[in-house]
């Protein structure tokens, strides 16, 4: 006798349930994979920098991030951008994506203006070595990379052509200002940024004025650098420049303490005979006229003073105790003014006595 077995409800639905379960598992696995990337991208080197161009939309940015192996699923990135209201708000410029950042964090970064910028101020009168040290200390660029990029022939600016052979050839042309430096910017590009700032400040009028004075741009910047280091404030700059022009025109030595301090590599408050007798093309106690090049990077006010000096009868000046300079027309007046000099900023008296050029 045959026994008839009735198919249970479970048996009827067994295959569809298995299929549905498999689909769910696959979907969950796929979602997990998608979520893993969208919740934390993988950047093996720790971080990667890329650039968003002006006007780039969501598709362009998503494709770029995918092409540079930063994100795996550009379509998912586009969905998150659309749902989150990021579309149309991307800011141009460099962006650094770190390992583990989510798509949402990347999107937040992309709409942030001036992201990854490091603000750094280069004071007026800084020497190249001080600029290199500052950039190194602030973690912007290593000082050795900065020095390695200081090659005038690598930059296309008219004021760099024809510079004399000297150490620190670009001294004077790294314009002092406050810069916004994108993270990861190379030493070459940072230097180019500073040279570009100088180029924008040194106008056609200034080139014409230098020619009118019968001077090269390098001579103007050399004079400006001495004024920068010697003058107490903006009101004195043009008169200090006038004194040095008077001495130059009279065939006298500049005898600028600042030029000797540049040689020494320190702002030594009192110079000795030995200091003023160092044989260097920067030593204006030994050699008449301009030193071989600028002794710092001057600001625009010192450059203007070098271009438009004050007409004066003074040939000497000394720093007074009140922080301003005492100007003298004659050597005798200057000796008298020395009595009111700031004792922390002077030349040793015996050094003056041994410098015949000062009396010329």
C-alpha positions in Angstrom: 0.0 0.0 0.0 1.5 3.3 -1.1 1.7 6.1 1.4 1.0 9.6 0.1 3.2 12.2 1.6 1.8 15.7 1.6 4.3 18.6 0.9 4.6 20.8 3.9 4.6 24.6 3.7 8.3 24.7 4.5 9.1 22.3 1.7 7.2 24.5 -0.7 9.2 27.6 0.3 12.5 26.0 1.0 14.3 26.9 -2.2 13.0 30.5 -2.5 14.0 31.1 1.1 17.5 29.8 0.5 17.8 32.0 -2.5 16.5 35.0 -0.7 18.8 34.4 2.2 21.7 34.1 -0.2 20.8 37.4 -1.8 20.5 39.1 1.5 23.9 37.8 2.6 25.5 38.9 -0.7 23.9 42.3 -0.3 25.0 42.6 3.3 28.5 41.6 2.3 28.5 44.1 -0.6 27.2 46.8 1.7 29.9 45.9 4.2 32.5 46.3 1.6 31.0 49.6 0.4 30.7 50.9 4.0 34.3 49.9 4.8 35.6 52.2 2.1 33.1 55.0 2.7 33.7 54.9 6.4 37.5 54.9 6.1 39.6 55.0 2.9 42.8 53.2 2.7 45.9 55.3 1.9 49.0 53.0 2.4 51.5 55.9 2.6 49.5 57.6 5.3 48.3 60.6 3.3 48.0 61.7 -0.3 47.7 65.1 -1.7 45.6 66.0 -4.8 44.4 69.2 -6.4 40.8 70.5 -7.0 40.7 72.8 -10.0 38.5 75.9 -10.1 35.0 74.9 -11.2 35.4 71.1 -10.7 32.1 69.5 -10.0 31.2 66.4 -8.1 31.7 64.0 -11.0 35.1 65.4 -11.8 36.3 65.3 -8.2 34.9 61.8 -7.6 36.6 60.5 -10.8 39.9 62.2 -9.8 39.8 60.7 -6.3 39.1 57.3 -7.9 41.9 57.6 -10.5 44.4 58.5 -7.8 43.3 55.4 -5.7 42.0 57.4 -2.9 38.4 56.2 -3.1 37.1 52.9 -4.6 33.5 53.8 -5.4 33.0 57.2 -7.1 29.3 56.5 -7.6 28.8 56.1 -3.9 30.8 59.3 -3.3 28.5 61.1 -5.7 25.4 59.9 -3.9 26.8 61.0 -0.5 27.7 64.4 -2.0 24.2 64.8 -3.4 22.3 63.7 -0.3 24.6 65.8 1.9 24.2 69.0 0.0 27.9 69.2 -1.0 27.3 69.5 -4.8 28.5 72.8 -6.2 30.3 73.8 -3.1 33.8 72.3 -3.7 36.6 74.8 -3.1 39.7 74.8 -5.4 43.1 74.1 -4.2 45.2 71.4 -2.7 43.6 68.7 -0.5 45.4 66.1 1.6 43.4 62.9 2.3 44.7 60.9 5.3 44.4 57.2 5.8 41.1 56.3 7.5 39.1 59.4 6.5 35.5 58.7 5.6 33.8 60.0 2.4 31.9 62.4 4.6 35.2 63.8 6.1 36.6 64.1 2.6 33.5 66.0 1.5 33.8 68.3 4.5 37.4 69.0 3.6 36.6 69.7 -0.1 34.1 72.5 0.8 36.6 74.1 3.3 38.2 77.3 1.9 42.0 77.6 2.2 42.2 74.1 3.5 45.6 72.8 4.2 47.1 76.3 4.2 50.0 77.2 6.5 50.2 80.9 7.3 53.8 82.1 7.8 55.1 85.6 8.3 58.6 86.5 7.0 59.6 89.7 8.8 61.3 92.6 7.0 65.1 92.3 7.3 65.2 88.5 7.6 68.2 86.8 6.0 67.9 83.7 3.9 69.2 81.5 6.7 66.5 82.9 9.0 63.8 82.2 6.5 65.1 78.7 6.0 65.2 78.1 9.7 61.7 79.5 10.2 60.2 77.3 7.5 62.0 74.3 8.9 60.9 74.9 12.5 57.3 75.3 11.4 57.4 72.0 9.5 56.7 73.6 6.1 59.9 72.6 4.3 63.3 71.2 5.5 66.0 73.9 5.5 68.3 71.7 3.4 65.6 71.4 0.7 65.1 75.2 0.8 68.9 75.8 0.3 69.0 73.3 -2.5 66.3 75.2 -4.4 68.1 78.6 -4.2 69.4 78.6 -7.7 68.7 81.9 -9.6 68.8 80.1 -13.0 65.8 78.0 -12.0 63.5 81.0 -11.9 62.4 83.3 -14.7 62.5 86.9 -13.3 64.4 89.8 -14.8 65.9 91.0 -11.5 67.7 87.7 -11.2 69.6 88.0 -14.4 73.2 89.1 -14.3 73.7 88.7 -10.5 77.3 88.6 -9.5 78.8 85.3 -8.3 78.4 85.2 -4.5 77.2 83.0 -1.7 73.5 83.6 -1.1 73.0 85.0 -4.6 69.2 85.4 -4.0 69.6 87.3 -0.7 67.4 90.4 -0.9 64.8 89.0 -3.3 62.7 86.8 -1.0 60.1 89.4 -0.3 59.1 89.7 3.4 55.4 89.2 3.8 52.7 86.9 5.3 52.2 83.9 3.0 49.5 81.2 2.9 51.5 78.1 1.9 49.5 75.0 0.8 50.5 71.9 2.7 53.1 69.9 0.8 54.3 72.8 -1.3 57.9 72.3 -2.6 60.8 74.5 -1.6 61.1 75.6 -5.2 57.5 76.7 -5.3 57.8 78.5 -2.0 60.8 80.4 -3.2 58.9 81.2 -6.4 56.0 82.5 -4.4 58.4 84.9 -2.6 60.1 86.0 -5.8 56.7 86.6 -7.4 55.8 88.9 -4.4 59.0 90.8 -5.0 58.2 91.0 -8.7 54.8 92.5 -8.0 56.2 95.1 -5.6 59.1 96.2 -7.7 57.2 98.0 -10.4 58.1 99.4 -13.8 58.4 102.8 -12.1 61.1 101.4 -9.8 63.1 99.9 -12.7 63.0 103.3 -14.4 64.0 105.1 -11.2 67.0 102.7 -10.8 68.1 103.5 -14.3 67.7 107.2 -13.6 70.0 106.9 -10.6 72.5 105.0 -12.8 72.2 101.9 -10.6 71.3 98.3 -11.1 68.4 96.7 -9.4 70.9 94.6 -7.4 72.6 97.8 -6.1 69.2 99.3 -5.2 68.3 96.2 -3.2 71.7 96.1 -1.6 71.3 99.7 -0.5 67.7 98.9 0.7 69.0 96.0 2.7 71.5 98.2 4.5 68.8 100.8 5.2 66.6 98.0 6.5 69.2 96.9 9.0 70.4 100.4 10.0 67.2 102.5 10.1 65.2 102.7 13.4 61.8 103.4 11.8 60.1 104.3 8.6 60.6 108.1 9.1 64.4 107.6 9.2 64.8 105.3 6.3 65.1 107.9 3.5 67.6 110.0 5.5 69.7 107.0 6.3 69.8 106.2 2.6 70.7 109.8 1.9 73.7 109.5 4.3 75.0 106.4 2.5 74.6 108.0 -0.9 76.5 111.0 0.3 79.3 108.8 1.5 79.3 106.8 -1.7 79.4 109.9 -3.8 82.3 111.3 -1.7 84.3 108.2 -2.1 84.0 107.3 1.6 83.5 103.9 3.0 79.9 103.0 4.1 81.3 101.6 7.4 77.9 100.0 8.1 77.9 97.8 11.3 75.1 95.8 9.7 77.4 94.6 6.9 79.9 93.3 9.5 77.2 91.6 11.5 76.1 89.8 8.3 79.6 88.5 7.9 79.7 87.4 11.5 76.4 85.7 11.2 75.1 87.3 14.3 73.9 90.7 15.4 76.8 91.4 17.7 76.1 94.6 19.7 79.6 95.9 19.9 82.1 95.4 17.0 85.8 95.1 17.7 88.8 96.0 15.6 89.2 92.4 14.5 85.5 92.3 13.4 85.8 95.4 11.2 89.0 94.1 9.6 87.6 90.8 8.4 88.5 90.5 4.7 85.1 90.0 3.0 83.4 91.6 0.0 80.6 92.4 2.4 82.9 94.4 4.8 82.1 98.1 4.2 84.8 99.1 6.8 87.4 97.8 4.4 86.0 98.3 0.9 84.4 101.5 -0.4 81.0 101.6 -2.0 78.4 98.8 -2.0 79.1 95.3 -0.6 78.9 92.5 -3.1 75.2 92.0 -2.4 72.3 92.5 -0.1 72.7 91.6 3.6 69.0 90.8 4.2 65.6 90.8 2.5 64.3 94.4 2.8 60.7 95.5 2.9 59.0 97.9 0.5 59.6 101.0 2.7 63.4 100.4 2.6 63.3 99.8 -1.1 61.5 103.1 -1.6 64.1 104.8 0.6 66.9 103.4 -1.6 65.1 104.7 -4.7 64.1 108.0 -3.3 66.6 109.0 -0.6 66.3 112.2 1.4 68.5 115.0 0.3 70.7 115.8 3.3 74.1 117.3 4.2 74.7 114.5 6.8 77.5 112.0 6.3 77.3 110.3 9.7 74.7 108.9 12.1 74.7 107.1 15.4 71.9 105.4 17.3 70.9 107.6 20.3 69.7 106.3 23.7 66.1 107.1 22.7 66.2 104.6 19.9 66.4 107.2 17.1 69.5 108.2 15.2 71.6 111.4 15.6 72.7 112.7 12.2 75.9 114.8 11.8 77.3 116.7 8.9 80.9 116.6 10.0 83.2 114.2 11.7 83.6 116.5 14.7 79.9 116.6 15.2 79.7 112.9 14.9 82.3 112.4 17.6 80.3 114.6 19.9 77.1 112.6 19.0 78.9 109.4 20.0 78.6 110.5 23.6 74.9 110.1 23.4 75.1 106.7 21.6 73.3 103.7 22.8 76.1 101.7 24.5 74.5 98.4 23.5 74.7 99.2 19.8 78.1 100.6 18.8 81.5 100.0 17.4 84.3 99.8 20.0 86.0 103.2 20.3 89.4 101.8 19.4 87.9 100.3 16.2 86.7 103.8 15.2 90.1 105.3 15.8 91.7 102.7 13.5 89.3 103.3 10.6 90.8 106.2 8.6 87.9 106.0 6.2 85.5 107.3 8.8 87.4 110.6 8.8 87.5 111.1 5.1 
